Amino acid sequence: MGFTVKRFKDYIYNELNNESRTRHMNDRAIQFEDAEGRKIKISPDEGVQVEDSAGTIIHDTPDCIVAADMSYGGHTYFKDAPNYIDYTVQSWVNGDVGISGYTSVITAVISSAIPSDLTNINAALLSVSHSVSMAGSKTKEASYGKSLSFFSKNYGSSGTIYNFMGGVYLRAPTLDAHNARERNEVWSQCVAPITWSSGYPYITYNHYAEFGNMTTQLSDYSATVTLYLQGFLV
């Protein structure tokens, strides 16, 4: 374990000083304990570990490096009120009986929803709304619609693995479904990685819509996804 060059404020002389040093713990251990019995342990065996007064571990570090197919998330900070981030809709007015497809890669910047000097966030806590709507004349028994969203760990990349954020599935229930518009909306919560580009934080995602077993009427149908920022991880 090493410590590299750091800057600190010398309050005696009111000056900024540079200190360069490297310290190796080898097999030694450090432990801090407060008046409440809470402990912070730093050692080669325990890494950085925090215990409450009952000895329950409330913070720990992995015993190995972060795997190649994973990334560090961080500690969660909640916002008092969510911020609107982005909205995507796929909509049609035609006589098709079925259709499906992904949007292109979407990069939604979130810098306006976080403190301006916050430059090290790793992930976003999101509230996500998915909805599906079909005109009554487009639906019949077994007509269905899907609205799904997926995030990426890489900024603006269409050639990477996308992980599921949330979605909604709607299926018309009866032969009389065409008498009224079918609509369904689902709210969910997810954690999505922040992707950085040119010093700006983004959520990189795409949206998938699918409809099937519809009538041939020239009527509208659509799928949407809306993102709100509820917090972030540092």
Backbone as CSV, one residue per row, in Angstrom:
resi,resn,N_x,N_y,N_z,CA_x,CA_y,CA_z,C_x,C_y,C_z
1,MET,0.857,-1.191,0.000,0.000,0.000,0.000,0.889,1.236,0.000
2,GLY,0.712,2.139,-0.908,1.573,3.303,-1.017,0.810,4.600,-0.994
3,PHE,1.474,5.668,-0.634,0.933,7.018,-0.667,1.828,7.837,-1.580
4,THR,1.244,8.540,-2.519,2.034,9.315,-3.469,2.003,10.785,-3.106
5,VAL,2.482,11.639,-4.019,2.564,13.078,-3.746,1.190,13.628,-3.396
6,LYS,1.121,14.419,-2.352,-0.136,15.049,-1.972,0.122,16.491,-1.556
7,ARG,-0.912,17.312,-1.659,-0.829,18.705,-1.237,-1.674,18.883,0.006
8,PHE,-1.174,19.663,0.966,-1.925,19.906,2.164,-1.744,21.350,2.603
9,LYS,-2.686,21.852,3.365,-2.659,23.240,3.829,-1.939,23.315,5.172
10,ASP,-0.899,24.119,5.223,-0.178,24.356,6.470,-0.836,25.535,7.162
11,TYR,-1.664,25.253,8.176,-2.428,26.312,8.820,-1.570,27.184,9.745
12,ILE,-0.373,26.712,10.078,0.506,27.540,10.901,1.064,28.699,10.084
13,TYR,1.535,28.373,8.877,2.120,29.402,8.024,1.169,29.855,6.916
14,ASN,-0.044,29.236,6.863,-1.049,29.591,5.863,-0.496,29.460,4.450
15,GLU,0.179,28.369,4.204,0.764,28.133,2.902,0.408,26.718,2.432
16,LEU,0.449,26.532,1.109,0.291,25.205,0.539,1.661,24.571,0.394
17,ASN,1.805,23.355,0.868,3.077,22.660,0.800,2.901,21.330,0.089
18,ASN,3.953,20.892,-0.543,3.970,19.586,-1.193,4.693,18.588,-0.304
19,GLU,4.150,17.404,-0.198,4.807,16.352,0.552,4.867,15.111,-0.323
20,SER,6.035,14.604,-0.533,6.215,13.406,-1.340,6.708,12.290,-0.438
21,ARG,5.997,11.156,-0.418,6.412,10.076,0.442,5.774,8.773,-0.036
22,THR,6.378,7.694,0.308,5.834,6.369,0.055,6.003,5.541,1.310
23,ARG,4.919,4.947,1.770,4.966,4.115,2.967,4.399,2.742,2.628
24,HIS,5.111,1.717,2.968,4.669,0.355,2.729,4.316,-0.293,4.067
25,MET,3.091,-0.826,4.154,2.637,-1.407,5.409,3.211,-2.795,5.648
26,ASN,3.534,-3.514,4.548,3.984,-4.900,4.663,2.959,-5.705,5.465
27,ASP,3.339,-6.284,6.615,2.394,-7.097,7.374,1.816,-6.359,8.577
28,ARG,1.974,-5.034,8.611,1.477,-4.280,9.753,-0.008,-3.935,9.583
29,ALA,-0.653,-3.555,10.667,-2.078,-3.219,10.657,-2.303,-1.922,11.432
30,ILE,-3.317,-1.177,11.019,-3.713,0.054,11.695,-5.183,-0.080,12.083
31,GLN,-5.512,0.346,13.286,-6.907,0.315,13.715,-7.244,1.603,14.455
32,PHE,-8.395,2.179,14.097,-8.916,3.364,14.765,-10.233,2.986,15.432
33,GLU,-10.462,3.460,16.647,-11.700,3.179,17.355,-12.184,4.453,18.041
34,ASP,-13.489,4.772,17.866,-14.017,5.978,18.486,-14.682,5.655,19.827
35,ALA,-15.221,6.683,20.473,-15.818,6.512,21.800,-17.052,5.620,21.770
36,GLU,-17.671,5.450,20.585,-18.862,4.601,20.459,-18.505,3.153,20.170
37,GLY,-17.227,2.860,20.029,-16.816,1.488,19.759,-16.773,1.118,18.296
38,ARG,-16.956,2.086,17.404,-16.849,1.812,15.972,-15.382,1.756,15.576
39,LYS,-15.034,0.868,14.644,-13.638,0.636,14.295,-13.402,0.780,12.796
40,ILE,-12.248,1.322,12.464,-11.747,1.330,11.095,-10.450,0.542,11.104
41,LYS,-10.399,-0.506,10.300,-9.230,-1.375,10.253,-8.582,-1.302,8.871
42,ILE,-7.271,-1.153,8.869,-6.512,-1.136,7.615,-5.366,-2.122,7.775
43,SER,-5.367,-3.153,6.941,-4.320,-4.155,7.024,-4.282,-4.959,5.730
44,PRO,-3.163,-5.680,5.476,-3.106,-6.524,4.276,-4.183,-7.606,4.273
45,ASP,-4.582,-8.093,5.454,-5.591,-9.156,5.516,-7.010,-8.621,5.351
46,GLU,-7.283,-7.457,5.940,-8.650,-6.928,5.949,-8.880,-5.829,4.924
47,GLY,-7.834,-5.334,4.298,-7.993,-4.200,3.396,-8.401,-2.982,4.198
48,VAL,-9.466,-2.319,3.779,-10.062,-1.225,4.549,-11.441,-1.696,4.991
49,GLN,-11.621,-1.857,6.286,-12.849,-2.451,6.808,-13.369,-1.605,7.966
50,VAL,-14.691,-1.418,8.004,-15.323,-0.623,9.056,-16.335,-1.498,9.784
51,GLU,-16.294,-1.450,11.129,-17.238,-2.208,11.945,-18.017,-1.260,12.844
52,ASP,-19.295,-1.591,13.094,-20.047,-0.812,14.077,-19.680,-1.311,15.480
53,SER,-20.310,-0.746,16.500,-19.934,-1.078,17.876,-20.254,-2.519,18.252
54,ALA,-21.095,-3.198,17.463,-21.418,-4.601,17.729,-20.513,-5.555,16.956
55,GLY,-19.561,-4.995,16.212,-18.654,-5.829,15.436,-19.166,-6.220,14.072
56,THR,-20.311,-5.673,13.660,-20.860,-5.957,12.333,-20.127,-5.139,11.277
57,ILE,-19.680,-5.776,10.210,-18.982,-5.070,9.135,-19.983,-4.229,8.350
58,ILE,-19.753,-2.918,8.301,-20.647,-2.020,7.572,-19.983,-1.431,6.332
59,HIS,-18.690,-1.674,6.156,-18.001,-1.282,4.925,-16.807,-2.206,4.747
60,ASP,-16.596,-2.646,3.515,-15.483,-3.539,3.242,-14.999,-3.293,1.826
61,THR,-13.806,-3.758,1.519,-13.256,-3.666,0.171,-13.043,-5.071,-0.366
62,PRO,-13.115,-5.246,-1.686,-12.937,-6.582,-2.255,-11.553,-7.140,-1.935
63,ASP,-11.461,-8.455,-1.923,-10.177,-9.113,-1.682,-9.334,-9.192,-2.948
64,CYS,-9.889,-8.745,-4.070,-9.176,-8.826,-5.341,-9.416,-7.544,-6.126
65,ILE,-8.765,-7.425,-7.268,-8.964,-6.251,-8.113,-10.347,-6.310,-8.761
66,VAL,-10.807,-5.169,-9.255,-12.084,-5.126,-9.959,-11.966,-5.936,-11.243
67,ALA,-12.871,-6.886,-11.433,-12.807,-7.783,-12.589,-12.953,-7.009,-13.890
68,ALA,-12.434,-7.593,-14.967,-12.429,-6.924,-16.267,-13.824,-6.633,-16.786
69,ASP,-14.821,-7.425,-16.390,-16.175,-7.239,-16.887,-17.050,-6.486,-15.896
70,MET,-16.430,-5.785,-14.920,-17.177,-5.030,-13.921,-16.549,-3.655,-13.758
71,SER,-17.232,-2.760,-13.019,-16.688,-1.438,-12.737,-17.112,-1.004,-11.341
72,TYR,-16.357,-0.087,-10.762,-16.625,0.376,-9.404,-17.859,1.264,-9.384
73,GLY,-18.749,1.039,-8.400,-19.976,1.837,-8.298,-19.820,2.997,-7.352
74,GLY,-19.509,2.738,-6.076,-19.293,3.810,-5.118,-20.338,3.854,-4.022
75,HIS,-20.405,4.980,-3.334,-21.348,5.202,-2.254,-22.518,6.041,-2.764
76,THR,-23.716,5.750,-2.279,-24.929,6.374,-2.805,-25.242,7.699,-2.111
77,TYR,-25.598,8.709,-2.912,-26.075,10.003,-2.421,-27.451,10.252,-3.037
78,PHE,-28.450,10.513,-2.187,-29.811,10.692,-2.661,-30.130,12.173,-2.834
79,LYS,-30.877,12.497,-3.892,-31.377,13.852,-4.095,-32.714,14.014,-3.367
80,ASP,-32.983,15.223,-2.901,-34.267,15.471,-2.245,-35.424,15.361,-3.234
81,ALA,-35.198,15.797,-4.462,-36.227,15.718,-5.507,-35.563,15.273,-6.809
82,PRO,-36.218,14.419,-7.583,-35.600,13.926,-8.821,-35.516,15.015,-9.891
83,ASN,-34.540,14.864,-10.779,-34.382,15.757,-11.923,-34.691,15.005,-13.212
84,TYR,-35.506,15.603,-14.077,-35.755,15.023,-15.400,-34.452,14.988,-16.191
85,ILE,-34.165,13.859,-16.828,-32.922,13.694,-17.589,-33.181,13.588,-19.090
86,ASP,-34.039,12.631,-19.480,-34.183,12.387,-20.912,-35.502,11.669,-21.197
87,TYR,-35.951,11.798,-22.437,-37.213,11.199,-22.884,-37.025,10.682,-24.307
88,THR,-37.444,9.444,-24.537,-37.325,8.854,-25.874,-38.643,8.177,-26.235
89,VAL,-39.122,8.435,-27.442,-40.362,7.824,-27.894,-40.167,7.258,-29.296
90,GLN,-40.703,6.060,-29.524,-40.805,5.494,-30.868,-42.297,5.389,-31.177
91,SER,-42.717,6.030,-32.253,-44.151,6.066,-32.561,-44.375,5.872,-34.064
92,TRP,-45.526,5.312,-34.383,-45.881,5.023,-35.763,-47.378,5.283,-35.984
93,VAL,-47.730,5.593,-37.216,-49.122,5.613,-37.672,-49.127,4.894,-39.020
94,ASN,-49.530,3.642,-39.016,-49.509,2.857,-40.246,-50.424,1.641,-40.118
95,GLY,-50.438,0.813,-41.157,-51.269,-0.380,-41.161,-50.501,-1.652,-40.876
96,ASP,-49.259,-1.537,-40.374,-48.466,-2.725,-40.070,-49.115,-3.528,-38.944
97,VAL,-48.965,-4.839,-39.015,-49.486,-5.691,-37.948,-48.423,-5.992,-36.896
98,GLY,-47.167,-5.636,-37.170,-46.096,-5.853,-36.213,-44.859,-5.075,-36.593
99,ILE,-44.054,-4.723,-35.611,-42.829,-3.971,-35.846,-41.942,-4.102,-34.616
100,SER,-40.620,-3.994,-34.778,-39.707,-4.040,-33.640,-38.392,-3.386,-34.019
101,GLY,-37.659,-2.903,-33.014,-36.354,-2.337,-33.298,-35.809,-1.482,-32.165
102,TYR,-34.481,-1.284,-32.185,-33.785,-0.449,-31.223,-33.582,0.955,-31.786
103,THR,-33.496,1.916,-30.898,-33.055,3.240,-31.313,-31.545,3.200,-31.523
104,SER,-30.992,4.268,-32.074,-29.550,4.418,-32.094,-29.070,4.710,-30.672
105,VAL,-27.772,4.759,-30.467,-27.227,5.030,-29.143,-27.650,6.428,-28.686
106,ILE,-28.122,6.527,-27.434,-28.560,7.796,-26.863,-27.590,8.195,-25.760
107,THR,-27.062,9.409,-25.819,-26.172,9.915,-24.772,-26.862,11.104,-24.119
108,ALA,-27.332,10.891,-22.892,-28.074,11.923,-22.158,-27.147,12.570,-21.134
109,VAL,-26.826,13.842,-21.328,-25.930,14.532,-20.410,-26.673,14.853,-19.109
110,ILE,-26.008,14.706,-17.961,-26.663,14.929,-16.679,-25.982,16.026,-15.868
111,SER,-25.083,16.796,-16.478,-24.308,17.800,-15.744,-25.187,18.859,-15.095
112,SER,-26.342,19.173,-15.676,-27.217,20.202,-15.105,-27.925,19.727,-13.849
113,ALA,-27.898,18.408,-13.583,-28.631,17.849,-12.441,-27.727,17.514,-11.261
114,ILE,-26.414,17.772,-11.390,-25.486,17.456,-10.308,-24.682,18.703,-9.961
115,PRO,-24.053,18.753,-8.776,-23.204,19.894,-8.427,-22.122,20.119,-9.474
116,SER,-21.842,21.374,-9.795,-20.937,21.703,-10.899,-19.513,21.247,-10.661
117,ASP,-19.098,21.125,-9.388,-17.721,20.724,-9.104,-17.580,19.238,-8.814
118,LEU,-18.617,18.460,-9.081,-18.578,17.022,-8.859,-18.070,16.354,-10.130
119,THR,-16.868,15.813,-10.076,-16.227,15.285,-11.284,-15.882,13.808,-11.191
120,ASN,-16.297,13.133,-10.127,-15.879,11.741,-9.968,-17.038,10.789,-9.696
121,ILE,-18.249,11.114,-10.175,-19.357,10.184,-9.985,-19.184,8.973,-10.905
122,ASN,-19.595,7.815,-10.405,-19.438,6.565,-11.148,-20.748,6.027,-11.707
123,ALA,-21.865,6.338,-11.044,-23.137,5.773,-11.476,-24.277,6.687,-11.050
124,ALA,-25.429,6.480,-11.657,-26.620,7.270,-11.366,-27.726,6.368,-10.841
125,LEU,-28.436,6.856,-9.831,-29.644,6.193,-9.352,-30.820,6.807,-10.111
126,LEU,-31.516,5.990,-10.893,-32.536,6.491,-11.808,-33.929,5.984,-11.452
127,SER,-34.909,6.850,-11.641,-36.299,6.450,-11.704,-36.668,6.417,-13.185
128,VAL,-37.211,5.294,-13.644,-37.442,5.096,-15.077,-38.913,4.782,-15.326
129,SER,-39.497,5.508,-16.263,-40.882,5.268,-16.665,-40.906,4.675,-18.067
130,HIS,-41.603,3.544,-18.226,-41.829,2.941,-19.539,-43.324,2.909,-19.812
131,SER,-43.710,3.219,-21.034,-45.129,3.179,-21.382,-45.319,2.661,-22.806
132,VAL,-46.490,2.071,-23.020,-46.905,1.570,-24.329,-48.327,2.052,-24.583
133,SER,-48.598,2.493,-25.806,-49.927,2.970,-26.156,-50.313,2.452,-27.544
134,MET,-51.566,1.958,-27.672,-52.074,1.494,-28.969,-53.495,2.006,-29.148
135,ALA,-53.748,2.599,-30.302,-55.103,3.051,-30.599,-56.062,1.860,-30.579
136,GLY,-57.295,2.111,-30.182,-58.271,1.038,-30.101,-58.447,0.289,-31.405
137,SER,-58.345,0.994,-32.517,-58.542,0.351,-33.814,-57.352,-0.507,-34.245
138,LYS,-56.209,-0.390,-33.536,-55.048,-1.230,-33.850,-55.044,-2.535,-33.069
139,THR,-55.859,-2.640,-32.041,-55.779,-3.795,-31.161,-56.858,-4.829,-31.463
140,LYS,-56.507,-6.050,-31.189,-57.430,-7.174,-31.226,-56.951,-8.175,-30.179
141,GLU,-57.595,-9.299,-30.073,-57.167,-10.282,-29.091,-55.720,-10.696,-29.364
142,ALA,-54.882,-10.644,-28.314,-53.469,-11.027,-28.354,-52.568,-9.966,-28.977
143,SER,-53.101,-8.783,-29.276,-52.209,-7.689,-29.659,-51.302,-7.350,-28.478
144,TYR,-50.062,-6.978,-28.759,-49.153,-6.689,-27.654,-48.158,-5.593,-28.031
145,GLY,-47.572,-4.996,-26.994,-46.534,-3.995,-27.186,-45.515,-4.060,-26.059
146,LYS,-44.246,-3.741,-26.374,-43.166,-3.727,-25.395,-42.403,-2.413,-25.480
147,SER,-41.937,-1.952,-24.323,-41.030,-0.807,-24.240,-39.934,-1.179,-23.250
148,LEU,-38.696,-1.311,-23.721,-37.572,-1.749,-22.898,-36.404,-0.785,-23.063
149,SER,-35.585,-0.646,-22.022,-34.398,0.203,-22.111,-33.184,-0.528,-21.557
150,PHE,-32.006,-0.160,-22.081,-30.754,-0.835,-21.740,-29.639,0.202,-21.646
151,PHE,-28.757,0.054,-20.629,-27.644,0.992,-20.498,-26.338,0.360,-20.973
152,SER,-25.366,1.230,-21.264,-24.032,0.796,-21.646,-22.999,1.392,-20.705
153,LYS,-21.887,0.693,-20.498,-20.787,1.196,-19.689,-19.843,2.072,-20.495
154,ASN,-20.068,2.166,-21.811,-19.170,2.917,-22.679,-19.906,4.061,-23.364
155,TYR,-19.296,5.233,-23.394,-19.929,6.403,-23.991,-20.094,6.222,-25.500
156,GLY,-21.310,6.452,-25.977,-21.579,6.505,-27.410,-21.234,5.254,-28.182
157,SER,-21.242,4.096,-27.547,-20.819,2.876,-28.218,-22.007,1.997,-28.567
158,SER,-22.101,1.610,-29.834,-23.167,0.709,-30.258,-22.685,-0.738,-30.315
159,GLY,-21.390,-0.958,-30.137,-20.855,-2.304,-30.253,-20.498,-2.916,-28.916
160,THR,-21.242,-2.587,-27.889,-20.940,-3.098,-26.561,-22.158,-3.784,-25.973
161,ILE,-21.960,-4.462,-24.857,-23.065,-5.151,-24.191,-23.952,-4.137,-23.476
162,TYR,-25.247,-4.254,-23.656,-26.196,-3.391,-22.969,-26.921,-4.185,-21.887
163,ASN,-27.041,-3.585,-20.707,-27.703,-4.231,-19.577,-29.091,-3.659,-19.365
164,PHE,-30.005,-4.501,-18.943,-31.417,-4.148,-18.820,-31.651,-3.102,-17.736
165,MET,-32.376,-2.034,-18.065,-32.758,-1.000,-17.103,-34.184,-1.200,-16.592
166,GLY,-35.091,-1.580,-17.474,-36.484,-1.763,-17.092,-37.359,-1.844,-18.328
167,GLY,-38.664,-2.041,-18.112,-39.550,-2.119,-19.256,-40.985,-2.410,-18.871
168,VAL,-41.842,-2.464,-19.891,-43.248,-2.770,-19.696,-43.722,-3.606,-20.879
169,TYR,-44.653,-4.521,-20.602,-45.253,-5.365,-21.632,-46.766,-5.241,-21.526
170,LEU,-47.411,-4.957,-22.650,-48.863,-4.802,-22.696,-49.443,-5.826,-23.664
171,ARG,-50.492,-6.511,-23.230,-51.187,-7.461,-24.103,-52.684,-7.195,-24.024
172,ALA,-53.302,-6.975,-25.190,-54.744,-6.746,-25.236,-55.470,-8.000,-24.770
173,PRO,-56.422,-7.882,-23.844,-56.973,-9.060,-23.186,-58.119,-9.758,-23.901
174,THR,-58.935,-9.031,-24.686,-60.159,-9.645,-25.199,-60.395,-9.295,-26.656
175,LEU,-61.391,-9.965,-27.254,-61.790,-9.656,-28.631,-62.337,-8.248,-28.747
176,ASP,-62.840,-7.689,-27.664,-63.417,-6.351,-27.679,-62.387,-5.259,-27.402
177,ALA,-61.100,-5.615,-27.420,-60.073,-4.634,-27.071,-60.063,-3.441,-28.023
178,HIS,-60.514,-3.652,-29.271,-60.455,-2.562,-30.250,-61.448,-1.442,-29.927
179,ASN,-62.313,-1.631,-28.949,-63.287,-0.592,-28.613,-62.679,0.556,-27.814
180,ALA,-61.460,0.370,-27.284,-60.848,1.411,-26.468,-59.336,1.366,-26.623
181,ARG,-58.707,2.534,-26.436,-57.248,2.599,-26.508,-56.630,1.779,-25.382
182,GLU,-55.571,1.047,-25.728,-54.812,0.283,-24.734,-53.570,1.085,-24.348
183,ARG,-53.374,1.263,-23.044,-52.185,1.990,-22.581,-51.736,1.431,-21.244
184,ASN,-50.432,1.314,-21.098,-49.884,0.815,-19.847,-48.576,1.551,-19.546
185,GLU,-48.348,1.871,-18.256,-47.128,2.560,-17.843,-46.623,1.923,-16.554
186,VAL,-45.315,1.723,-16.483,-44.674,1.128,-15.310,-43.490,1.992,-14.889
187,TRP,-43.400,2.253,-13.568,-42.266,2.983,-13.003,-41.371,1.996,-12.269
188,SER,-40.069,2.169,-12.437,-39.112,1.309,-11.752,-37.879,2.132,-11.391
189,GLN,-36.963,1.519,-10.675,-35.733,2.189,-10.261,-34.553,1.325,-10.648
190,CYS,-33.465,1.956,-11.066,-32.274,1.204,-11.432,-31.030,2.037,-11.165
191,VAL,-29.892,1.379,-11.182,-28.589,2.044,-11.098,-27.890,1.841,-12.437
192,ALA,-27.463,2.936,-13.063,-26.809,2.860,-14.363,-25.454,3.559,-14.285
193,PRO,-24.437,3.040,-14.966,-23.117,3.664,-14.922,-23.106,5.016,-15.626
194,ILE,-22.256,5.911,-15.121,-22.021,7.192,-15.774,-20.869,7.034,-16.753
195,THR,-21.037,7.504,-17.976,-19.959,7.506,-18.958,-19.509,8.940,-19.166
196,TRP,-18.201,9.167,-19.172,-17.640,10.518,-19.270,-17.085,10.764,-20.660
197,SER,-17.269,11.985,-21.159,-16.705,12.389,-22.442,-16.435,13.887,-22.408
198,SER,-15.186,14.264,-22.664,-14.772,15.678,-22.687,-15.131,16.402,-21.393
199,GLY,-15.054,15.682,-20.283,-15.318,16.277,-18.989,-16.780,16.364,-18.607
200,TYR,-17.684,15.797,-19.411,-19.115,15.838,-19.121,-19.639,14.436,-18.819
201,PRO,-20.557,14.319,-17.832,-21.112,13.008,-17.485,-22.372,12.700,-18.299
202,TYR,-22.467,11.471,-18.771,-23.601,11.042,-19.582,-24.146,9.706,-19.081
203,ILE,-25.408,9.459,-19.392,-25.973,8.120,-19.326,-26.121,7.643,-20.766
204,THR,-25.446,6.575,-21.105,-25.506,6.029,-22.460,-26.485,4.852,-22.459
205,TYR,-27.509,4.938,-23.296,-28.531,3.890,-23.296,-29.189,3.782,-24.666
206,ASN,-30.011,2.766,-24.840,-30.868,2.695,-26.019,-32.240,2.156,-25.625
207,HIS,-33.169,2.260,-26.556,-34.574,1.943,-26.291,-35.060,0.935,-27.327
208,TYR,-35.758,-0.089,-26.852,-36.286,-1.127,-27.739,-37.809,-1.118,-27.688
209,ALA,-38.439,-1.165,-28.857,-39.896,-1.234,-28.953,-40.289,-2.417,-29.816
210,GLU,-41.379,-3.077,-29.423,-41.879,-4.204,-30.206,-43.399,-4.261,-30.113
211,PHE,-44.062,-4.434,-31.263,-45.517,-4.572,-31.330,-45.848,-5.742,-32.245
212,GLY,-46.938,-6.450,-31.929,-47.329,-7.575,-32.768,-48.808,-7.895,-32.658
213,ASN,-49.300,-8.688,-33.611,-50.693,-9.158,-33.668,-51.696,-8.004,-33.723
214,MET,-51.321,-6.919,-34.374,-52.234,-5.768,-34.469,-53.116,-5.890,-35.711
215,THR,-54.096,-5.025,-35.811,-54.948,-4.972,-36.998,-54.231,-4.189,-38.103
216,THR,-54.802,-4.163,-39.280,-54.216,-3.431,-40.412,-54.751,-2.001,-40.515
217,GLN,-55.457,-1.535,-39.510,-55.984,-0.174,-39.526,-54.845,0.853,-39.512
218,LEU,-55.052,1.986,-40.195,-54.058,3.065,-40.210,-54.223,3.904,-38.946
219,SER,-53.640,3.421,-37.844,-53.803,4.088,-36.550,-52.459,4.136,-35.827
220,ASP,-52.439,4.886,-34.718,-51.171,5.144,-34.022,-50.891,4.127,-32.929
221,TYR,-49.596,3.949,-32.644,-49.117,3.148,-31.519,-47.698,3.631,-31.192
222,SER,-47.294,3.501,-29.933,-46.007,4.076,-29.526,-45.476,3.404,-28.269
223,ALA,-44.156,3.569,-28.061,-43.474,3.093,-26.860,-42.526,4.200,-26.400
224,THR,-42.465,4.447,-25.099,-41.642,5.541,-24.576,-40.838,5.088,-23.362
225,VAL,-39.779,5.840,-23.076,-39.008,5.690,-21.845,-38.602,7.082,-21.379
226,THR,-38.714,7.340,-20.073,-38.351,8.623,-19.484,-37.445,8.380,-18.281
227,LEU,-36.349,9.137,-18.188,-35.370,8.968,-17.116,-35.374,10.165,-16.177
228,TYR,-35.318,9.879,-14.873,-35.191,10.901,-13.830,-34.028,10.535,-12.927
229,LEU,-33.218,11.531,-12.557,-32.088,11.299,-11.664,-32.535,11.447,-10.217
230,GLN,-32.370,10.376,-9.427,-32.753,10.385,-8.015,-31.546,10.433,-7.079
231,GLY,-30.375,10.242,-7.624,-29.161,10.253,-6.820,-27.979,9.791,-7.643
232,PHE,-26.817,9.672,-7.015,-25.636,9.225,-7.726,-24.698,8.507,-6.780
233,LEU,-23.725,7.809,-7.349,-22.753,7.043,-6.574,-21.353,7.574,-6.844
234,VAL,-20.610,7.801,-5.775,-19.252,8.349,-5.877,-18.278,7.358,-5.249
